[in-house]
């Protein structure tokens, strides 16, 4: 058996966890043949996470214009 878990930890996973889902727990239950509790995969409405990326460039010997 081949199983892949691709939860995209930098995208939807943190939002789903913050909204109250049990993705990892229910994934492991299914993986090990236990009952998956679909009610634990429901999420709370109106939960929003914000993500930002910032790049900082540092150079020596060149003065900014």
PyMOL Python script that loads the backbone (N, CA, C, O; Angstrom):
from pymol import cmd

cmd.read_pdbstr("""\
ATOM      1  N   UNK A   1       0.840  -1.173   0.000  1.00  0.00           N
ATOM      2  CA  UNK A   1       0.000   0.000   0.000  1.00  0.00           C
ATOM      3  C   UNK A   1       0.891   1.243   0.000  1.00  0.00           C
ATOM      4  O   UNK A   1       1.874   1.313   0.738  1.00  0.00           O
ATOM      5  N   UNK A   2       0.543   2.204  -0.820  1.00  0.00           N
ATOM      6  CA  UNK A   2       1.247   3.483  -0.860  1.00  0.00           C
ATOM      7  C   UNK A   2       0.276   4.561  -0.404  1.00  0.00           C
ATOM      8  O   UNK A   2      -0.852   4.642  -0.891  1.00  0.00           O
ATOM      9  N   UNK A   3       0.718   5.379   0.523  1.00  0.00           N
ATOM     10  CA  UNK A   3      -0.113   6.457   1.039  1.00  0.00           C
ATOM     11  C   UNK A   3       0.688   7.750   1.000  1.00  0.00           C
ATOM     12  O   UNK A   3       1.867   7.774   1.353  1.00  0.00           O
ATOM     13  N   UNK A   4       0.046   8.807   0.573  1.00  0.00           N
ATOM     14  CA  UNK A   4       0.708  10.108   0.546  1.00  0.00           C
ATOM     15  C   UNK A   4      -0.157  11.117   1.289  1.00  0.00           C
ATOM     16  O   UNK A   4      -1.372  11.169   1.100  1.00  0.00           O
ATOM     17  N   UNK A   5       0.476  11.907   2.128  1.00  0.00           N
ATOM     18  CA  UNK A   5      -0.213  13.011   2.803  1.00  0.00           C
ATOM     19  C   UNK A   5       0.432  14.297   2.335  1.00  0.00           C
ATOM     20  O   UNK A   5       1.598  14.560   2.631  1.00  0.00           O
ATOM     21  N   UNK A   6      -0.316  15.089   1.613  1.00  0.00           N
ATOM     22  CA  UNK A   6       0.210  16.341   1.105  1.00  0.00           C
ATOM     23  C   UNK A   6      -0.696  17.459   1.605  1.00  0.00           C
ATOM     24  O   UNK A   6      -1.557  17.946   0.872  1.00  0.00           O
ATOM     25  N   UNK A   7      -0.498  17.858   2.844  1.00  0.00           N
ATOM     26  CA  UNK A   7      -1.404  18.821   3.481  1.00  0.00           C
ATOM     27  C   UNK A   7      -1.058  20.271   3.175  1.00  0.00           C
ATOM     28  O   UNK A   7      -1.755  21.173   3.640  1.00  0.00           O
ATOM     29  N   UNK A   8      -0.012  20.519   2.413  1.00  0.00           N
ATOM     30  CA  UNK A   8       0.399  21.892   2.096  1.00  0.00           C
ATOM     31  C   UNK A   8       0.449  22.736   3.374  1.00  0.00           C
ATOM     32  O   UNK A   8      -0.369  23.631   3.587  1.00  0.00           O
ATOM     33  N   UNK A   9       1.425  22.422   4.203  1.00  0.00           N
ATOM     34  CA  UNK A   9       1.483  23.021   5.532  1.00  0.00           C
ATOM     35  C   UNK A   9       1.600  24.535   5.515  1.00  0.00           C
ATOM     36  O   UNK A   9       1.279  25.178   6.514  1.00  0.00           O
ATOM     37  N   UNK A  10       2.045  25.121   4.423  1.00  0.00           N
ATOM     38  CA  UNK A  10       2.133  26.575   4.394  1.00  0.00           C
ATOM     39  C   UNK A  10       0.902  27.215   3.776  1.00  0.00           C
ATOM     40  O   UNK A  10       0.857  28.439   3.650  1.00  0.00           O
ATOM     41  N   UNK A  11      -0.084  26.443   3.392  1.00  0.00           N
ATOM     42  CA  UNK A  11      -1.279  27.000   2.772  1.00  0.00           C
ATOM     43  C   UNK A  11      -2.519  26.713   3.609  1.00  0.00           C
ATOM     44  O   UNK A  11      -2.734  27.378   4.623  1.00  0.00           O
ATOM     45  N   UNK A  12      -3.324  25.763   3.224  1.00  0.00           N
ATOM     46  CA  UNK A  12      -4.617  25.541   3.858  1.00  0.00           C
ATOM     47  C   UNK A  12      -4.576  24.859   5.208  1.00  0.00           C
ATOM     48  O   UNK A  12      -5.504  25.016   6.002  1.00  0.00           O
ATOM     49  N   UNK A  13      -3.536  24.115   5.486  1.00  0.00           N
ATOM     50  CA  UNK A  13      -3.493  23.359   6.743  1.00  0.00           C
ATOM     51  C   UNK A  13      -3.595  24.243   7.987  1.00  0.00           C
ATOM     52  O   UNK A  13      -4.418  23.960   8.857  1.00  0.00           O
ATOM     53  N   UNK A  14      -2.783  25.314   8.105  1.00  0.00           N
ATOM     54  CA  UNK A  14      -2.895  26.136   9.319  1.00  0.00           C
ATOM     55  C   UNK A  14      -4.283  26.751   9.490  1.00  0.00           C
ATOM     56  O   UNK A  14      -4.778  26.861  10.611  1.00  0.00           O
ATOM     57  N   UNK A  15      -4.903  27.148   8.399  1.00  0.00           N
ATOM     58  CA  UNK A  15      -6.242  27.725   8.483  1.00  0.00           C
ATOM     59  C   UNK A  15      -7.245  26.685   8.941  1.00  0.00           C
ATOM     60  O   UNK A  15      -8.084  26.964   9.798  1.00  0.00           O
ATOM     61  N   UNK A  16      -7.167  25.485   8.375  1.00  0.00           N
ATOM     62  CA  UNK A  16      -8.085  24.416   8.767  1.00  0.00           C
ATOM     63  C   UNK A  16      -7.917  24.056  10.240  1.00  0.00           C
ATOM     64  O   UNK A  16      -8.906  23.839  10.939  1.00  0.00           O
ATOM     65  N   UNK A  17      -6.685  23.991  10.713  1.00  0.00           N
ATOM     66  CA  UNK A  17      -6.445  23.688  12.125  1.00  0.00           C
ATOM     67  C   UNK A  17      -6.974  24.807  13.019  1.00  0.00           C
ATOM     68  O   UNK A  17      -7.590  24.541  14.050  1.00  0.00           O
ATOM     69  N   UNK A  18      -6.735  26.053  12.626  1.00  0.00           N
ATOM     70  CA  UNK A  18      -7.216  27.184  13.423  1.00  0.00           C
ATOM     71  C   UNK A  18      -8.743  27.216  13.471  1.00  0.00           C
ATOM     72  O   UNK A  18      -9.332  27.700  14.438  1.00  0.00           O
ATOM     73  N   UNK A  19      -9.371  26.703  12.428  1.00  0.00           N
ATOM     74  CA  UNK A  19     -10.830  26.690  12.365  1.00  0.00           C
ATOM     75  C   UNK A  19     -11.432  25.489  13.078  1.00  0.00           C
ATOM     76  O   UNK A  19     -12.648  25.301  13.056  1.00  0.00           O
ATOM     77  N   UNK A  20     -10.597  24.678  13.708  1.00  0.00           N
ATOM     78  CA  UNK A  20     -11.107  23.616  14.570  1.00  0.00           C
ATOM     79  C   UNK A  20     -11.157  22.217  13.990  1.00  0.00           C
ATOM     80  O   UNK A  20     -11.701  21.318  14.629  1.00  0.00           O
ATOM     81  N   UNK A  21     -10.611  21.998  12.803  1.00  0.00           N
ATOM     82  CA  UNK A  21     -10.631  20.640  12.257  1.00  0.00           C
ATOM     83  C   UNK A  21      -9.523  19.794  12.874  1.00  0.00           C
ATOM     84  O   UNK A  21      -8.557  20.322  13.424  1.00  0.00           O
ATOM     85  N   UNK A  22      -9.672  18.500  12.780  1.00  0.00           N
ATOM     86  CA  UNK A  22      -8.674  17.546  13.284  1.00  0.00           C
ATOM     87  C   UNK A  22      -8.131  16.753  12.095  1.00  0.00           C
ATOM     88  O   UNK A  22      -8.319  15.540  12.015  1.00  0.00           O
ATOM     89  N   UNK A  23      -7.462  17.436  11.183  1.00  0.00           N
ATOM     90  CA  UNK A  23      -7.005  16.778   9.963  1.00  0.00           C
ATOM     91  C   UNK A  23      -6.020  15.653  10.241  1.00  0.00           C
ATOM     92  O   UNK A  23      -6.173  14.548   9.720  1.00  0.00           O
ATOM     93  N   UNK A  24      -5.020  15.926  11.051  1.00  0.00           N
ATOM     94  CA  UNK A  24      -3.978  14.925  11.315  1.00  0.00           C
ATOM     95  C   UNK A  24      -4.556  13.726  12.072  1.00  0.00           C
ATOM     96  O   UNK A  24      -4.297  12.578  11.713  1.00  0.00           O
ATOM     97  N   UNK A  25      -5.330  13.994  13.106  1.00  0.00           N
ATOM     98  CA  UNK A  25      -5.904  12.901  13.893  1.00  0.00           C
ATOM     99  C   UNK A  25      -6.797  11.997  13.065  1.00  0.00           C
ATOM    100  O   UNK A  25      -6.737  10.774  13.185  1.00  0.00           O
ATOM    101  N   UNK A  26      -7.623  12.602  12.225  1.00  0.00           N
ATOM    102  CA  UNK A  26      -8.539  11.792  11.420  1.00  0.00           C
ATOM    103  C   UNK A  26      -7.810  11.102  10.270  1.00  0.00           C
ATOM    104  O   UNK A  26      -8.191  10.001   9.873  1.00  0.00           O
ATOM    105  N   UNK A  27      -6.779  11.727   9.734  1.00  0.00           N
ATOM    106  CA  UNK A  27      -5.949  11.079   8.721  1.00  0.00           C
ATOM    107  C   UNK A  27      -5.296   9.828   9.303  1.00  0.00           C
ATOM    108  O   UNK A  27      -5.300   8.769   8.676  1.00  0.00           O
ATOM    109  N   UNK A  28      -4.735   9.959  10.504  1.00  0.00           N
ATOM    110  CA  UNK A  28      -4.091   8.806  11.142  1.00  0.00           C
ATOM    111  C   UNK A  28      -5.106   7.719  11.476  1.00  0.00           C
ATOM    112  O   UNK A  28      -4.803   6.532  11.357  1.00  0.00           O
ATOM    113  N   UNK A  29      -6.297   8.111  11.891  1.00  0.00           N
ATOM    114  CA  UNK A  29      -7.339   7.109  12.157  1.00  0.00           C
ATOM    115  C   UNK A  29      -7.627   6.293  10.905  1.00  0.00           C
ATOM    116  O   UNK A  29      -7.668   5.064  10.951  1.00  0.00           O
ATOM    117  N   UNK A  30      -7.824   6.980   9.792  1.00  0.00           N
ATOM    118  CA  UNK A  30      -8.081   6.283   8.534  1.00  0.00           C
ATOM    119  C   UNK A  30      -6.910   5.433   8.094  1.00  0.00           C
ATOM    120  O   UNK A  30      -7.095   4.325   7.590  1.00  0.00           O
ATOM    121  N   UNK A  31      -5.702   5.946   8.284  1.00  0.00           N
ATOM    122  CA  UNK A  31      -4.498   5.221   7.883  1.00  0.00           C
ATOM    123  C   UNK A  31      -4.349   3.908   8.641  1.00  0.00           C
ATOM    124  O   UNK A  31      -3.922   2.903   8.073  1.00  0.00           O
ATOM    125  N   UNK A  32      -4.701   3.918   9.921  1.00  0.00           N
ATOM    126  CA  UNK A  32      -4.553   2.719  10.752  1.00  0.00           C
ATOM    127  C   UNK A  32      -5.840   1.915  10.877  1.00  0.00           C
ATOM    128  O   UNK A  32      -5.959   1.070  11.764  1.00  0.00           O
ATOM    129  N   UNK A  33      -6.810   2.171   9.992  1.00  0.00           N
ATOM    130  CA  UNK A  33      -8.020   1.366   9.940  1.00  0.00           C
ATOM    131  C   UNK A  33      -9.036   1.655  11.013  1.00  0.00           C
ATOM    132  O   UNK A  33      -9.978   0.885  11.201  1.00  0.00           O
ATOM    133  N   UNK A  34      -8.861   2.754  11.722  1.00  0.00           N
ATOM    134  CA  UNK A  34      -9.855   3.139  12.734  1.00  0.00           C
ATOM    135  C   UNK A  34     -10.961   3.949  12.080  1.00  0.00           C
ATOM    136  O   UNK A  34     -10.847   4.360  10.925  1.00  0.00           O
ATOM    137  N   UNK A  35     -12.017   4.170  12.819  1.00  0.00           N
ATOM    138  CA  UNK A  35     -13.157   4.921  12.304  1.00  0.00           C
ATOM    139  C   UNK A  35     -12.796   6.400  12.181  1.00  0.00           C
ATOM    140  O   UNK A  35     -12.249   6.995  13.110  1.00  0.00           O
ATOM    141  N   UNK A  36     -13.108   6.983  11.031  1.00  0.00           N
ATOM    142  CA  UNK A  36     -12.911   8.415  10.823  1.00  0.00           C
ATOM    143  C   UNK A  36     -14.169   9.134  11.297  1.00  0.00           C
ATOM    144  O   UNK A  36     -15.273   8.843  10.837  1.00  0.00           O
ATOM    145  N   UNK A  37     -13.994  10.067  12.212  1.00  0.00           N
ATOM    146  CA  UNK A  37     -15.106  10.846  12.753  1.00  0.00           C
ATOM    147  C   UNK A  37     -15.269  12.104  11.903  1.00  0.00           C
ATOM    148  O   UNK A  37     -14.565  13.094  12.100  1.00  0.00           O
ATOM    149  N   UNK A  38     -16.194  12.052  10.968  1.00  0.00           N
ATOM    150  CA  UNK A  38     -16.362  13.150  10.019  1.00  0.00           C
ATOM    151  C   UNK A  38     -16.779  14.451  10.692  1.00  0.00           C
ATOM    152  O   UNK A  38     -16.499  15.529  10.168  1.00  0.00           O
ATOM    153  N   UNK A  39     -17.439  14.372  11.839  1.00  0.00           N
ATOM    154  CA  UNK A  39     -17.802  15.592  12.565  1.00  0.00           C
ATOM    155  C   UNK A  39     -16.573  16.355  13.029  1.00  0.00           C
ATOM    156  O   UNK A  39     -16.633  17.572  13.208  1.00  0.00           O
ATOM    157  N   UNK A  40     -15.456  15.659  13.228  1.00  0.00           N
ATOM    158  CA  UNK A  40     -14.220  16.329  13.663  1.00  0.00           C
ATOM    159  C   UNK A  40     -13.501  17.004  12.501  1.00  0.00           C
ATOM    160  O   UNK A  40     -12.465  17.643  12.689  1.00  0.00           O
ATOM    161  N   UNK A  41     -14.057  16.859  11.297  1.00  0.00           N
ATOM    162  CA  UNK A  41     -13.485  17.524  10.129  1.00  0.00           C
ATOM    163  C   UNK A  41     -14.263  18.797   9.767  1.00  0.00           C
ATOM    164  O   UNK A  41     -13.953  19.462   8.779  1.00  0.00           O
ATOM    165  N   UNK A  42     -15.255  19.119  10.563  1.00  0.00           N
ATOM    166  CA  UNK A  42     -16.008  20.355  10.333  1.00  0.00           C
ATOM    167  C   UNK A  42     -15.210  21.532  10.879  1.00  0.00           C
ATOM    168  O   UNK A  42     -14.420  21.381  11.811  1.00  0.00           O
ATOM    169  N   UNK A  43     -15.420  22.686  10.299  1.00  0.00           N
ATOM    170  CA  UNK A  43     -14.693  23.872  10.721  1.00  0.00           C
ATOM    171  C   UNK A  43     -15.647  24.973  11.151  1.00  0.00           C
ATOM    172  O   UNK A  43     -16.820  24.991  10.779  1.00  0.00           O
ATOM    173  N   UNK A  44     -15.104  25.901  11.953  1.00  0.00           N
ATOM    174  CA  UNK A  44     -15.866  27.063  12.390  1.00  0.00           C
ATOM    175  C   UNK A  44     -15.873  28.093  11.264  1.00  0.00           C
ATOM    176  O   UNK A  44     -14.873  28.265  10.568  1.00  0.00           O
ATOM    177  N   UNK A  45     -16.990  28.770  11.090  1.00  0.00           N
ATOM    178  CA  UNK A  45     -17.088  29.837  10.098  1.00  0.00           C
ATOM    179  C   UNK A  45     -16.302  31.069  10.536  1.00  0.00           C
ATOM    180  O   UNK A  45     -15.999  31.253  11.715  1.00  0.00           O
ATOM    181  N   UNK A  46     -15.985  31.893   9.563  1.00  0.00           N
ATOM    182  CA  UNK A  46     -15.374  33.207   9.784  1.00  0.00           C
ATOM    183  C   UNK A  46     -14.015  33.152  10.458  1.00  0.00           C
ATOM    184  O   UNK A  46     -13.699  34.019  11.273  1.00  0.00           O
ATOM    185  N   UNK A  47     -13.202  32.147  10.135  1.00  0.00           N
ATOM    186  CA  UNK A  47     -11.824  32.082  10.619  1.00  0.00           C
ATOM    187  C   UNK A  47     -10.920  32.444   9.449  1.00  0.00           C
ATOM    188  O   UNK A  47     -11.036  31.873   8.365  1.00  0.00           O
ATOM    189  N   UNK A  48     -10.028  33.387   9.673  1.00  0.00           N
ATOM    190  CA  UNK A  48      -9.169  33.862   8.593  1.00  0.00           C
ATOM    191  C   UNK A  48      -7.745  33.994   9.118  1.00  0.00           C
ATOM    192  O   UNK A  48      -7.532  34.567  10.186  1.00  0.00           O
ATOM    193  N   UNK A  49      -6.787  33.482   8.397  1.00  0.00           N
ATOM    194  CA  UNK A  49      -5.386  33.670   8.719  1.00  0.00           C
ATOM    195  C   UNK A  49      -4.758  34.477   7.593  1.00  0.00           C
ATOM    196  O   UNK A  49      -5.128  34.330   6.428  1.00  0.00           O
ATOM    197  N   UNK A  50      -3.821  35.316   7.942  1.00  0.00           N
ATOM    198  CA  UNK A  50      -3.135  36.129   6.953  1.00  0.00           C
ATOM    199  C   UNK A  50      -1.681  35.698   6.903  1.00  0.00           C
ATOM    200  O   UNK A  50      -1.041  35.486   7.933  1.00  0.00           O
ATOM    201  N   UNK A  51      -1.176  35.574   5.696  1.00  0.00           N
ATOM    202  CA  UNK A  51       0.209  35.164   5.494  1.00  0.00           C
ATOM    203  C   UNK A  51       0.898  36.243   4.673  1.00  0.00           C
ATOM    204  O   UNK A  51       0.317  36.788   3.734  1.00  0.00           O
ATOM    205  N   UNK A  52       2.121  36.543   5.026  1.00  0.00           N
ATOM    206  CA  UNK A  52       2.876  37.530   4.266  1.00  0.00           C
ATOM    207  C   UNK A  52       4.310  37.050   4.094  1.00  0.00           C
ATOM    208  O   UNK A  52       4.872  36.386   4.965  1.00  0.00           O
ATOM    209  N   UNK A  53       4.874  37.394   2.975  1.00  0.00           N
ATOM    210  CA  UNK A  53       6.277  37.089   2.713  1.00  0.00           C
ATOM    211  C   UNK A  53       7.023  38.403   2.571  1.00  0.00           C
ATOM    212  O   UNK A  53       6.505  39.360   1.996  1.00  0.00           O
ATOM    213  N   UNK A  54       8.219  38.446   3.089  1.00  0.00           N
ATOM    214  CA  UNK A  54       9.011  39.663   3.011  1.00  0.00           C
ATOM    215  C   UNK A  54      10.427  39.282   2.631  1.00  0.00           C
ATOM    216  O   UNK A  54      10.988  38.323   3.160  1.00  0.00           O
ATOM    217  N   UNK A  55      10.995  40.033   1.717  1.00  0.00           N
ATOM    218  CA  UNK A  55      12.373  39.787   1.291  1.00  0.00           C
ATOM    219  C   UNK A  55      13.216  40.979   1.693  1.00  0.00           C
ATOM    220  O   UNK A  55      12.851  42.124   1.427  1.00  0.00           O
ATOM    221  N   UNK A  56      14.330  40.717   2.326  1.00  0.00           N
ATOM    222  CA  UNK A  56      15.256  41.752   2.745  1.00  0.00           C
ATOM    223  C   UNK A  56      16.574  41.497   2.038  1.00  0.00           C
ATOM    224  O   UNK A  56      17.180  40.440   2.209  1.00  0.00           O
ATOM    225  N   UNK A  57      17.018  42.460   1.245  1.00  0.00           N
ATOM    226  CA  UNK A  57      18.285  42.330   0.537  1.00  0.00           C
ATOM    227  C   UNK A  57      19.313  43.237   1.200  1.00  0.00           C
ATOM    228  O   UNK A  57      19.055  44.420   1.422  1.00  0.00           O
ATOM    229  N   UNK A  58      20.457  42.688   1.510  1.00  0.00           N
ATOM    230  CA  UNK A  58      21.526  43.452   2.135  1.00  0.00           C
ATOM    231  C   UNK A  58      22.762  43.353   1.263  1.00  0.00           C
ATOM    232  O   UNK A  58      23.212  42.257   0.928  1.00  0.00           O
ATOM    233  N   UNK A  59      23.311  44.503   0.896  1.00  0.00           N
ATOM    234  CA  UNK A  59      24.551  44.518   0.124  1.00  0.00           C
ATOM    235  C   UNK A  59      25.525  45.457   0.808  1.00  0.00           C
ATOM    236  O   UNK A  59      25.121  46.423   1.456  1.00  0.00           O
ATOM    237  N   UNK A  60      26.784  45.175   0.664  1.00  0.00           N
ATOM    238  CA  UNK A  60      27.805  46.018   1.279  1.00  0.00           C
ATOM    239  C   UNK A  60      28.537  46.788   0.180  1.00  0.00           C
ATOM    240  O   UNK A  60      28.759  46.265  -0.912  1.00  0.00           O
ATOM    241  N   UNK A  61      28.906  48.021   0.476  1.00  0.00           N
ATOM    242  CA  UNK A  61      29.721  48.818  -0.434  1.00  0.00           C
ATOM    243  C   UNK A  61      28.947  49.537  -1.520  1.00  0.00           C
ATOM    244  O   UNK A  61      29.551  50.264  -2.309  1.00  0.00           O
ATOM    245  N   UNK A  62      27.661  49.368  -1.592  1.00  0.00           N
ATOM    246  CA  UNK A  62      26.852  50.059  -2.602  1.00  0.00           C
ATOM    247  C   UNK A  62      25.844  50.908  -1.852  1.00  0.00           C
ATOM    248  O   UNK A  62      24.997  50.384  -1.128  1.00  0.00           O
ATOM    249  N   UNK A  63      25.932  52.209  -2.025  1.00  0.00           N
ATOM    250  CA  UNK A  63      24.994  53.108  -1.353  1.00  0.00           C
ATOM    251  C   UNK A  63      23.674  53.130  -2.128  1.00  0.00           C
ATOM    252  O   UNK A  63      23.676  53.178  -3.358  1.00  0.00           O
ATOM    253  N   UNK A  64      22.566  53.096  -1.422  1.00  0.00           N
ATOM    254  CA  UNK A  64      21.273  53.172  -2.119  1.00  0.00           C
ATOM    255  C   UNK A  64      21.081  54.548  -2.746  1.00  0.00           C
ATOM    256  O   UNK A  64      21.593  55.543  -2.234  1.00  0.00           O
ATOM    257  N   UNK A  65      20.354  54.604  -3.837  1.00  0.00           N
ATOM    258  CA  UNK A  65      20.108  55.880  -4.525  1.00  0.00           C
ATOM    259  C   UNK A  65      18.878  56.541  -3.996  1.00  0.00           C
ATOM    260  O   UNK A  65      18.514  57.624  -4.454  1.00  0.00           O
TER     261      UNK A  65
END
""", "prot")
cmd.dss("prot")
cmd.show_as("cartoon", "prot")
cmd.util.cbc("prot")
cmd.orient("prot")
